[in-house]
Amino acid sequence: MPAGDLVLRRMAAPTRRLLSARELEERARAWQPWRGYAVMQLWRAAGAVRTVDAPPAANAQVTARRVPSRTTRYA
């Protein structure tokens, strides 16, 4: 469990405050043996919060990129 990870320390807190590394370790004891999955879920939740909170970029352009399929043959 990367207890020093700032994202995990913030996302594992019941409020928006930052947990200490020791507090995160204590909280993570209850997640054993599934701590790896808990880390993935906390990171996923942090990404969702970041996406929702992030303002749209000015002049953002979406460009499509052609990805060759597995059946595409090159000469």
PDB file of N, CA, C and O in Angstrom:
ATOM      1  N   MET A   1       0.855  -1.183   0.000  1.00  0.00           N
ATOM      2  CA  MET A   1       0.000   0.000   0.000  1.00  0.00           C
ATOM      3  C   MET A   1       0.891   1.232   0.000  1.00  0.00           C
ATOM      4  O   MET A   1       1.626   1.448   0.963  1.00  0.00           O
ATOM      5  N   PRO A   2       0.849   2.043  -1.043  1.00  0.00           N
ATOM      6  CA  PRO A   2       1.668   3.262  -1.083  1.00  0.00           C
ATOM      7  C   PRO A   2       1.064   4.363  -0.206  1.00  0.00           C
ATOM      8  O   PRO A   2       0.368   5.247  -0.707  1.00  0.00           O
ATOM      9  N   ALA A   3       1.327   4.308   1.079  1.00  0.00           N
ATOM     10  CA  ALA A   3       0.695   5.215   2.034  1.00  0.00           C
ATOM     11  C   ALA A   3       1.115   6.669   1.849  1.00  0.00           C
ATOM     12  O   ALA A   3       0.419   7.571   2.316  1.00  0.00           O
ATOM     13  N   GLY A   4       2.223   6.911   1.185  1.00  0.00           N
ATOM     14  CA  GLY A   4       2.669   8.281   0.963  1.00  0.00           C
ATOM     15  C   GLY A   4       2.047   8.935  -0.254  1.00  0.00           C
ATOM     16  O   GLY A   4       2.288  10.116  -0.503  1.00  0.00           O
ATOM     17  N   ASP A   5       1.259   8.207  -1.013  1.00  0.00           N
ATOM     18  CA  ASP A   5       0.651   8.721  -2.234  1.00  0.00           C
ATOM     19  C   ASP A   5      -0.385   9.786  -1.888  1.00  0.00           C
ATOM     20  O   ASP A   5      -1.342   9.515  -1.162  1.00  0.00           O
ATOM     21  N   LEU A   6      -0.194  10.991  -2.405  1.00  0.00           N
ATOM     22  CA  LEU A   6      -1.084  12.103  -2.058  1.00  0.00           C
ATOM     23  C   LEU A   6      -2.505  11.898  -2.557  1.00  0.00           C
ATOM     24  O   LEU A   6      -3.462  12.266  -1.875  1.00  0.00           O
ATOM     25  N   VAL A   7      -2.651  11.315  -3.739  1.00  0.00           N
ATOM     26  CA  VAL A   7      -3.997  11.081  -4.279  1.00  0.00           C
ATOM     27  C   VAL A   7      -4.742  10.097  -3.384  1.00  0.00           C
ATOM     28  O   VAL A   7      -5.907  10.322  -3.058  1.00  0.00           O
ATOM     29  N   LEU A   8      -4.095   9.027  -2.989  1.00  0.00           N
ATOM     30  CA  LEU A   8      -4.745   8.045  -2.113  1.00  0.00           C
ATOM     31  C   LEU A   8      -5.073   8.650  -0.761  1.00  0.00           C
ATOM     32  O   LEU A   8      -6.136   8.384  -0.200  1.00  0.00           O
ATOM     33  N   ARG A   9      -4.174   9.455  -0.238  1.00  0.00           N
ATOM     34  CA  ARG A   9      -4.413  10.082   1.067  1.00  0.00           C
ATOM     35  C   ARG A   9      -5.602  11.024   1.014  1.00  0.00           C
ATOM     36  O   ARG A   9      -6.343  11.135   1.991  1.00  0.00           O
ATOM     37  N   ARG A  10      -5.799  11.706  -0.111  1.00  0.00           N
ATOM     38  CA  ARG A  10      -6.934  12.625  -0.241  1.00  0.00           C
ATOM     39  C   ARG A  10      -8.231  11.862  -0.488  1.00  0.00           C
ATOM     40  O   ARG A  10      -9.255  12.176   0.118  1.00  0.00           O
ATOM     41  N   MET A  11      -8.200  10.868  -1.367  1.00  0.00           N
ATOM     42  CA  MET A  11      -9.423  10.169  -1.749  1.00  0.00           C
ATOM     43  C   MET A  11      -9.931   9.226  -0.651  1.00  0.00           C
ATOM     44  O   MET A  11     -11.129   8.950  -0.594  1.00  0.00           O
ATOM     45  N   ALA A  12      -9.058   8.735   0.207  1.00  0.00           N
ATOM     46  CA  ALA A  12      -9.473   7.824   1.274  1.00  0.00           C
ATOM     47  C   ALA A  12     -10.052   8.555   2.477  1.00  0.00           C
ATOM     48  O   ALA A  12     -10.627   7.929   3.368  1.00  0.00           O
ATOM     49  N   ALA A  13      -9.906   9.846   2.508  1.00  0.00           N
ATOM     50  CA  ALA A  13     -10.401  10.632   3.638  1.00  0.00           C
ATOM     51  C   ALA A  13     -11.920  10.792   3.541  1.00  0.00           C
ATOM     52  O   ALA A  13     -12.456  10.987   2.450  1.00  0.00           O
ATOM     53  N   PRO A  14     -12.617  10.709   4.688  1.00  0.00           N
ATOM     54  CA  PRO A  14     -14.070  10.894   4.664  1.00  0.00           C
ATOM     55  C   PRO A  14     -14.463  12.330   4.315  1.00  0.00           C
ATOM     56  O   PRO A  14     -15.559  12.565   3.806  1.00  0.00           O
ATOM     57  N   THR A  15     -13.598  13.267   4.581  1.00  0.00           N
ATOM     58  CA  THR A  15     -13.827  14.659   4.199  1.00  0.00           C
ATOM     59  C   THR A  15     -12.772  15.030   3.167  1.00  0.00           C
ATOM     60  O   THR A  15     -11.985  14.171   2.767  1.00  0.00           O
ATOM     61  N   ARG A  16     -12.733  16.260   2.731  1.00  0.00           N
ATOM     62  CA  ARG A  16     -11.776  16.671   1.703  1.00  0.00           C
ATOM     63  C   ARG A  16     -10.388  16.970   2.263  1.00  0.00           C
ATOM     64  O   ARG A  16      -9.532  17.487   1.546  1.00  0.00           O
ATOM     65  N   ARG A  17     -10.160  16.655   3.523  1.00  0.00           N
ATOM     66  CA  ARG A  17      -8.832  16.916   4.078  1.00  0.00           C
ATOM     67  C   ARG A  17      -7.871  15.810   3.664  1.00  0.00           C
ATOM     68  O   ARG A  17      -8.299  14.782   3.138  1.00  0.00           O
ATOM     69  N   LEU A  18      -6.606  16.005   3.891  1.00  0.00           N
ATOM     70  CA  LEU A  18      -5.575  15.054   3.515  1.00  0.00           C
ATOM     71  C   LEU A  18      -5.228  14.187   4.723  1.00  0.00           C
ATOM     72  O   LEU A  18      -4.857  14.707   5.775  1.00  0.00           O
ATOM     73  N   LEU A  19      -5.350  12.860   4.572  1.00  0.00           N
ATOM     74  CA  LEU A  19      -4.958  11.954   5.641  1.00  0.00           C
ATOM     75  C   LEU A  19      -3.440  11.907   5.747  1.00  0.00           C
ATOM     76  O   LEU A  19      -2.738  12.124   4.760  1.00  0.00           O
ATOM     77  N   SER A  20      -2.936  11.624   6.937  1.00  0.00           N
ATOM     78  CA  SER A  20      -1.507  11.372   7.060  1.00  0.00           C
ATOM     79  C   SER A  20      -1.238   9.960   6.552  1.00  0.00           C
ATOM     80  O   SER A  20      -2.161   9.160   6.403  1.00  0.00           O
ATOM     81  N   ALA A  21       0.021   9.663   6.289  1.00  0.00           N
ATOM     82  CA  ALA A  21       0.392   8.329   5.807  1.00  0.00           C
ATOM     83  C   ALA A  21       0.002   7.273   6.840  1.00  0.00           C
ATOM     84  O   ALA A  21      -0.456   6.188   6.480  1.00  0.00           O
ATOM     85  N   ARG A  22       0.181   7.584   8.095  1.00  0.00           N
ATOM     86  CA  ARG A  22      -0.174   6.646   9.164  1.00  0.00           C
ATOM     87  C   ARG A  22      -1.688   6.401   9.214  1.00  0.00           C
ATOM     88  O   ARG A  22      -2.132   5.266   9.388  1.00  0.00           O
ATOM     89  N   GLU A  23      -2.477   7.472   9.062  1.00  0.00           N
ATOM     90  CA  GLU A  23      -3.939   7.328   9.048  1.00  0.00           C
ATOM     91  C   GLU A  23      -4.394   6.464   7.874  1.00  0.00           C
ATOM     92  O   GLU A  23      -5.306   5.649   8.010  1.00  0.00           O
ATOM     93  N   LEU A  24      -3.753   6.650   6.721  1.00  0.00           N
ATOM     94  CA  LEU A  24      -4.107   5.836   5.563  1.00  0.00           C
ATOM     95  C   LEU A  24      -3.755   4.367   5.801  1.00  0.00           C
ATOM     96  O   LEU A  24      -4.528   3.481   5.437  1.00  0.00           O
ATOM     97  N   GLU A  25      -2.607   4.105   6.404  1.00  0.00           N
ATOM     98  CA  GLU A  25      -2.224   2.727   6.715  1.00  0.00           C
ATOM     99  C   GLU A  25      -3.234   2.084   7.665  1.00  0.00           C
ATOM    100  O   GLU A  25      -3.615   0.929   7.478  1.00  0.00           O
ATOM    101  N   GLU A  26      -3.665   2.827   8.678  1.00  0.00           N
ATOM    102  CA  GLU A  26      -4.651   2.301   9.629  1.00  0.00           C
ATOM    103  C   GLU A  26      -5.979   2.002   8.929  1.00  0.00           C
ATOM    104  O   GLU A  26      -6.593   0.963   9.170  1.00  0.00           O
ATOM    105  N   ARG A  27      -6.413   2.910   8.070  1.00  0.00           N
ATOM    106  CA  ARG A  27      -7.663   2.708   7.348  1.00  0.00           C
ATOM    107  C   ARG A  27      -7.537   1.524   6.390  1.00  0.00           C
ATOM    108  O   ARG A  27      -8.488   0.762   6.217  1.00  0.00           O
ATOM    109  N   ALA A  28      -6.381   1.370   5.774  1.00  0.00           N
ATOM    110  CA  ALA A  28      -6.171   0.311   4.778  1.00  0.00           C
ATOM    111  C   ALA A  28      -6.099  -1.079   5.399  1.00  0.00           C
ATOM    112  O   ALA A  28      -6.255  -2.073   4.690  1.00  0.00           O
ATOM    113  N   ARG A  29      -5.870  -1.168   6.676  1.00  0.00           N
ATOM    114  CA  ARG A  29      -5.854  -2.496   7.322  1.00  0.00           C
ATOM    115  C   ARG A  29      -7.186  -3.211   7.145  1.00  0.00           C
ATOM    116  O   ARG A  29      -7.219  -4.434   7.012  1.00  0.00           O
ATOM    117  N   ALA A  30      -8.261  -2.478   7.142  1.00  0.00           N
ATOM    118  CA  ALA A  30      -9.589  -3.076   6.974  1.00  0.00           C
ATOM    119  C   ALA A  30      -9.804  -3.587   5.550  1.00  0.00           C
ATOM    120  O   ALA A  30     -10.707  -4.390   5.315  1.00  0.00           O
ATOM    121  N   TRP A  31      -8.992  -3.135   4.604  1.00  0.00           N
ATOM    122  CA  TRP A  31      -9.164  -3.525   3.212  1.00  0.00           C
ATOM    123  C   TRP A  31      -8.394  -4.780   2.839  1.00  0.00           C
ATOM    124  O   TRP A  31      -8.530  -5.278   1.722  1.00  0.00           O
ATOM    125  N   GLN A  32      -7.585  -5.301   3.760  1.00  0.00           N
ATOM    126  CA  GLN A  32      -6.801  -6.501   3.444  1.00  0.00           C
ATOM    127  C   GLN A  32      -7.718  -7.665   3.177  1.00  0.00           C
ATOM    128  O   GLN A  32      -8.726  -7.778   3.874  1.00  0.00           O
ATOM    129  N   PRO A  33      -7.467  -8.513   2.259  1.00  0.00           N
ATOM    130  CA  PRO A  33      -6.350  -8.609   1.314  1.00  0.00           C
ATOM    131  C   PRO A  33      -6.635  -7.902  -0.003  1.00  0.00           C
ATOM    132  O   PRO A  33      -6.002  -8.218  -1.010  1.00  0.00           O
ATOM    133  N   TRP A  34      -7.555  -6.969  -0.028  1.00  0.00           N
ATOM    134  CA  TRP A  34      -8.004  -6.327  -1.268  1.00  0.00           C
ATOM    135  C   TRP A  34      -7.473  -4.911  -1.427  1.00  0.00           C
ATOM    136  O   TRP A  34      -8.082  -4.097  -2.121  1.00  0.00           O
ATOM    137  N   ARG A  35      -6.364  -4.614  -0.805  1.00  0.00           N
ATOM    138  CA  ARG A  35      -5.846  -3.239  -0.861  1.00  0.00           C
ATOM    139  C   ARG A  35      -5.456  -2.808  -2.274  1.00  0.00           C
ATOM    140  O   ARG A  35      -5.619  -1.639  -2.623  1.00  0.00           O
ATOM    141  N   GLY A  36      -4.948  -3.724  -3.086  1.00  0.00           N
ATOM    142  CA  GLY A  36      -4.596  -3.373  -4.463  1.00  0.00           C
ATOM    143  C   GLY A  36      -5.810  -2.909  -5.249  1.00  0.00           C
ATOM    144  O   GLY A  36      -5.741  -1.937  -6.001  1.00  0.00           O
ATOM    145  N   TYR A  37      -6.917  -3.610  -5.070  1.00  0.00           N
ATOM    146  CA  TYR A  37      -8.167  -3.204  -5.738  1.00  0.00           C
ATOM    147  C   TYR A  37      -8.666  -1.864  -5.184  1.00  0.00           C
ATOM    148  O   TYR A  37      -9.190  -1.032  -5.925  1.00  0.00           O
ATOM    149  N   ALA A  38      -8.498  -1.672  -3.887  1.00  0.00           N
ATOM    150  CA  ALA A  38      -8.913  -0.398  -3.287  1.00  0.00           C
ATOM    151  C   ALA A  38      -8.106   0.756  -3.873  1.00  0.00           C
ATOM    152  O   ALA A  38      -8.653   1.824  -4.147  1.00  0.00           O
ATOM    153  N   VAL A  39      -6.809   0.540  -4.062  1.00  0.00           N
ATOM    154  CA  VAL A  39      -5.961   1.575  -4.658  1.00  0.00           C
ATOM    155  C   VAL A  39      -6.447   1.913  -6.070  1.00  0.00           C
ATOM    156  O   VAL A  39      -6.550   3.087  -6.428  1.00  0.00           O
ATOM    157  N   MET A  40      -6.744   0.890  -6.864  1.00  0.00           N
ATOM    158  CA  MET A  40      -7.234   1.137  -8.225  1.00  0.00           C
ATOM    159  C   MET A  40      -8.546   1.914  -8.213  1.00  0.00           C
ATOM    160  O   MET A  40      -8.740   2.818  -9.025  1.00  0.00           O
ATOM    161  N   GLN A  41      -9.451   1.563  -7.293  1.00  0.00           N
ATOM    162  CA  GLN A  41     -10.737   2.259  -7.227  1.00  0.00           C
ATOM    163  C   GLN A  41     -10.572   3.705  -6.767  1.00  0.00           C
ATOM    164  O   GLN A  41     -11.257   4.597  -7.268  1.00  0.00           O
ATOM    165  N   LEU A  42      -9.674   3.941  -5.821  1.00  0.00           N
ATOM    166  CA  LEU A  42      -9.437   5.307  -5.363  1.00  0.00           C
ATOM    167  C   LEU A  42      -8.843   6.159  -6.483  1.00  0.00           C
ATOM    168  O   LEU A  42      -9.219   7.319  -6.654  1.00  0.00           O
ATOM    169  N   TRP A  43      -7.920   5.581  -7.240  1.00  0.00           N
ATOM    170  CA  TRP A  43      -7.335   6.317  -8.361  1.00  0.00           C
ATOM    171  C   TRP A  43      -8.390   6.575  -9.434  1.00  0.00           C
ATOM    172  O   TRP A  43      -8.428   7.661 -10.013  1.00  0.00           O
ATOM    173  N   ARG A  44      -9.243   5.595  -9.704  1.00  0.00           N
ATOM    174  CA  ARG A  44     -10.304   5.780 -10.693  1.00  0.00           C
ATOM    175  C   ARG A  44     -11.254   6.887 -10.235  1.00  0.00           C
ATOM    176  O   ARG A  44     -11.660   7.732 -11.033  1.00  0.00           O
ATOM    177  N   ALA A  45     -11.602   6.881  -8.959  1.00  0.00           N
ATOM    178  CA  ALA A  45     -12.490   7.918  -8.422  1.00  0.00           C
ATOM    179  C   ALA A  45     -11.832   9.293  -8.504  1.00  0.00           C
ATOM    180  O   ALA A  45     -12.502  10.286  -8.789  1.00  0.00           O
ATOM    181  N   ALA A  46     -10.539   9.353  -8.259  1.00  0.00           N
ATOM    182  CA  ALA A  46      -9.824  10.633  -8.362  1.00  0.00           C
ATOM    183  C   ALA A  46      -9.849  11.142  -9.793  1.00  0.00           C
ATOM    184  O   ALA A  46      -9.988  12.345 -10.016  1.00  0.00           O
ATOM    185  N   GLY A  47      -9.715  10.251 -10.765  1.00  0.00           N
ATOM    186  CA  GLY A  47      -9.776  10.655 -12.159  1.00  0.00           C
ATOM    187  C   GLY A  47     -11.151  11.149 -12.540  1.00  0.00           C
ATOM    188  O   GLY A  47     -11.276  12.089 -13.325  1.00  0.00           O
ATOM    189  N   ALA A  48     -12.187  10.531 -11.996  1.00  0.00           N
ATOM    190  CA  ALA A  48     -13.553  10.963 -12.288  1.00  0.00           C
ATOM    191  C   ALA A  48     -13.814  12.333 -11.682  1.00  0.00           C
ATOM    192  O   ALA A  48     -14.447  13.177 -12.316  1.00  0.00           O
ATOM    193  N   VAL A  49     -13.344  12.562 -10.486  1.00  0.00           N
ATOM    194  CA  VAL A  49     -13.513  13.869  -9.843  1.00  0.00           C
ATOM    195  C   VAL A  49     -12.757  14.919 -10.624  1.00  0.00           C
ATOM    196  O   VAL A  49     -13.265  16.021 -10.835  1.00  0.00           O
ATOM    197  N   ARG A  50     -11.555  14.596 -11.054  1.00  0.00           N
ATOM    198  CA  ARG A  50     -10.727  15.532 -11.815  1.00  0.00           C
ATOM    199  C   ARG A  50     -11.397  15.877 -13.147  1.00  0.00           C
ATOM    200  O   ARG A  50     -11.383  17.034 -13.567  1.00  0.00           O
ATOM    201  N   THR A  51     -11.974  14.893 -13.800  1.00  0.00           N
ATOM    202  CA  THR A  51     -12.634  15.129 -15.072  1.00  0.00           C
ATOM    203  C   THR A  51     -13.850  16.022 -14.907  1.00  0.00           C
ATOM    204  O   THR A  51     -14.087  16.908 -15.728  1.00  0.00           O
ATOM    205  N   VAL A  52     -14.618  15.798 -13.858  1.00  0.00           N
ATOM    206  CA  VAL A  52     -15.823  16.591 -13.629  1.00  0.00           C
ATOM    207  C   VAL A  52     -15.461  18.008 -13.217  1.00  0.00           C
ATOM    208  O   VAL A  52     -16.109  18.963 -13.645  1.00  0.00           O
ATOM    209  N   ASP A  53     -14.421  18.156 -12.382  1.00  0.00           N
ATOM    210  CA  ASP A  53     -14.044  19.468 -11.879  1.00  0.00           C
ATOM    211  C   ASP A  53     -13.249  20.295 -12.877  1.00  0.00           C
ATOM    212  O   ASP A  53     -13.202  21.519 -12.752  1.00  0.00           O
ATOM    213  N   ALA A  54     -12.630  19.671 -13.854  1.00  0.00           N
ATOM    214  CA  ALA A  54     -11.757  20.387 -14.774  1.00  0.00           C
ATOM    215  C   ALA A  54     -12.586  21.244 -15.733  1.00  0.00           C
ATOM    216  O   ALA A  54     -13.565  20.773 -16.313  1.00  0.00           O
ATOM    217  N   PRO A  55     -12.186  22.493 -15.891  1.00  0.00           N
ATOM    218  CA  PRO A  55     -12.899  23.342 -16.849  1.00  0.00           C
ATOM    219  C   PRO A  55     -12.555  22.915 -18.269  1.00  0.00           C
ATOM    220  O   PRO A  55     -11.469  22.383 -18.500  1.00  0.00           O
ATOM    221  N   PRO A  56     -13.443  23.130 -19.213  1.00  0.00           N
ATOM    222  CA  PRO A  56     -13.131  22.764 -20.595  1.00  0.00           C
ATOM    223  C   PRO A  56     -11.988  23.619 -21.121  1.00  0.00           C
ATOM    224  O   PRO A  56     -11.910  24.812 -20.828  1.00  0.00           O
ATOM    225  N   ALA A  57     -11.117  23.015 -21.886  1.00  0.00           N
ATOM    226  CA  ALA A  57      -9.974  23.730 -22.436  1.00  0.00           C
ATOM    227  C   ALA A  57     -10.431  24.665 -23.551  1.00  0.00           C
ATOM    228  O   ALA A  57     -11.310  24.328 -24.343  1.00  0.00           O
ATOM    229  N   ALA A  58      -9.827  25.826 -23.596  1.00  0.00           N
ATOM    230  CA  ALA A  58     -10.141  26.771 -24.662  1.00  0.00           C
ATOM    231  C   ALA A  58      -9.560  26.229 -25.963  1.00  0.00           C
ATOM    232  O   ALA A  58      -8.435  25.731 -25.994  1.00  0.00           O
ATOM    233  N   ASN A  59     -10.327  26.331 -27.016  1.00  0.00           N
ATOM    234  CA  ASN A  59      -9.905  25.866 -28.335  1.00  0.00           C
ATOM    235  C   ASN A  59      -9.600  24.374 -28.361  1.00  0.00           C
ATOM    236  O   ASN A  59      -8.746  23.932 -29.128  1.00  0.00           O
ATOM    237  N   ALA A  60     -10.282  23.600 -27.539  1.00  0.00           N
ATOM    238  CA  ALA A  60     -10.060  22.159 -27.528  1.00  0.00           C
ATOM    239  C   ALA A  60     -10.612  21.567 -28.811  1.00  0.00           C
ATOM    240  O   ALA A  60     -11.749  21.828 -29.203  1.00  0.00           O
ATOM    241  N   GLN A  61      -9.793  20.779 -29.443  1.00  0.00           N
ATOM    242  CA  GLN A  61     -10.207  20.142 -30.679  1.00  0.00           C
ATOM    243  C   GLN A  61     -10.083  18.636 -30.527  1.00  0.00           C
ATOM    244  O   GLN A  61      -9.085  18.126 -30.019  1.00  0.00           O
ATOM    245  N   VAL A  62     -11.097  17.950 -30.970  1.00  0.00           N
ATOM    246  CA  VAL A  62     -11.072  16.500 -30.947  1.00  0.00           C
ATOM    247  C   VAL A  62     -10.706  16.038 -32.345  1.00  0.00           C
ATOM    248  O   VAL A  62     -11.385  16.367 -33.318  1.00  0.00           O
ATOM    249  N   THR A  63      -9.654  15.293 -32.436  1.00  0.00           N
ATOM    250  CA  THR A  63      -9.239  14.787 -33.737  1.00  0.00           C
ATOM    251  C   THR A  63      -9.336  13.276 -33.721  1.00  0.00           C
ATOM    252  O   THR A  63      -8.921  12.614 -32.770  1.00  0.00           O
ATOM    253  N   ALA A  64      -9.888  12.751 -34.787  1.00  0.00           N
ATOM    254  CA  ALA A  64     -10.008  11.301 -34.910  1.00  0.00           C
ATOM    255  C   ALA A  64      -8.715  10.761 -35.483  1.00  0.00           C
ATOM    256  O   ALA A  64      -8.121  11.352 -36.385  1.00  0.00           O
ATOM    257  N   ARG A  65      -8.296   9.649 -34.955  1.00  0.00           N
ATOM    258  CA  ARG A  65      -7.086   9.012 -35.430  1.00  0.00           C
ATOM    259  C   ARG A  65      -7.457   7.643 -35.944  1.00  0.00           C
ATOM    260  O   ARG A  65      -8.106   6.865 -35.244  1.00  0.00           O
ATOM    261  N   ARG A  66      -7.056   7.346 -37.145  1.00  0.00           N
ATOM    262  CA  ARG A  66      -7.387   6.054 -37.732  1.00  0.00           C
ATOM    263  C   ARG A  66      -6.441   5.014 -37.167  1.00  0.00           C
ATOM    264  O   ARG A  66      -5.222   5.129 -37.293  1.00  0.00           O
ATOM    265  N   VAL A  67      -7.006   4.016 -36.554  1.00  0.00           N
ATOM    266  CA  VAL A  67      -6.232   2.920 -35.994  1.00  0.00           C
ATOM    267  C   VAL A  67      -6.472   1.706 -36.871  1.00  0.00           C
ATOM    268  O   VAL A  67      -7.619   1.302 -37.061  1.00  0.00           O
ATOM    269  N   PRO A  68      -5.417   1.118 -37.406  1.00  0.00           N
ATOM    270  CA  PRO A  68      -5.618  -0.046 -38.268  1.00  0.00           C
ATOM    271  C   PRO A  68      -6.176  -1.225 -37.480  1.00  0.00           C
ATOM    272  O   PRO A  68      -5.789  -1.475 -36.338  1.00  0.00           O
ATOM    273  N   SER A  69      -7.082  -1.931 -38.113  1.00  0.00           N
ATOM    274  CA  SER A  69      -7.649  -3.102 -37.458  1.00  0.00           C
ATOM    275  C   SER A  69      -6.684  -4.273 -37.576  1.00  0.00           C
ATOM    276  O   SER A  69      -5.694  -4.199 -38.304  1.00  0.00           O
ATOM    277  N   ARG A  70      -6.969  -5.327 -36.875  1.00  0.00           N
ATOM    278  CA  ARG A  70      -6.110  -6.510 -36.932  1.00  0.00           C
ATOM    279  C   ARG A  70      -6.139  -7.174 -38.300  1.00  0.00           C
ATOM    280  O   ARG A  70      -5.203  -7.881 -38.675  1.00  0.00           O
ATOM    281  N   THR A  71      -7.211  -6.945 -39.041  1.00  0.00           N
ATOM    282  CA  THR A  71      -7.345  -7.584 -40.348  1.00  0.00           C
ATOM    283  C   THR A  71      -6.706  -6.752 -41.457  1.00  0.00           C
ATOM    284  O   THR A  71      -6.641  -7.202 -42.601  1.00  0.00           O
ATOM    285  N   THR A  72      -6.234  -5.547 -41.139  1.00  0.00           N
ATOM    286  CA  THR A  72      -5.605  -4.699 -42.145  1.00  0.00           C
ATOM    287  C   THR A  72      -4.258  -5.308 -42.536  1.00  0.00           C
ATOM    288  O   THR A  72      -3.438  -5.652 -41.684  1.00  0.00           O
ATOM    289  N   ARG A  73      -4.059  -5.430 -43.824  1.00  0.00           N
ATOM    290  CA  ARG A  73      -2.770  -5.964 -44.306  1.00  0.00           C
ATOM    291  C   ARG A  73      -2.001  -4.841 -44.971  1.00  0.00           C
ATOM    292  O   ARG A  73      -2.556  -4.022 -45.704  1.00  0.00           O
ATOM    293  N   TYR A  74      -0.750  -4.826 -44.704  1.00  0.00           N
ATOM    294  CA  TYR A  74       0.125  -3.815 -45.291  1.00  0.00           C
ATOM    295  C   TYR A  74       0.966  -4.467 -46.376  1.00  0.00           C
ATOM    296  O   TYR A  74       1.449  -5.588 -46.215  1.00  0.00           O
ATOM    297  N   ALA A  75       1.136  -3.751 -47.487  1.00  0.00           N
ATOM    298  CA  ALA A  75       1.899  -4.311 -48.609  1.00  0.00           C
ATOM    299  C   ALA A  75       3.375  -4.054 -48.422  1.00  0.00           C
ATOM    300  O   ALA A  75       4.182  -4.449 -49.263  1.00  0.00           O
TER     301      ALA A  75
END
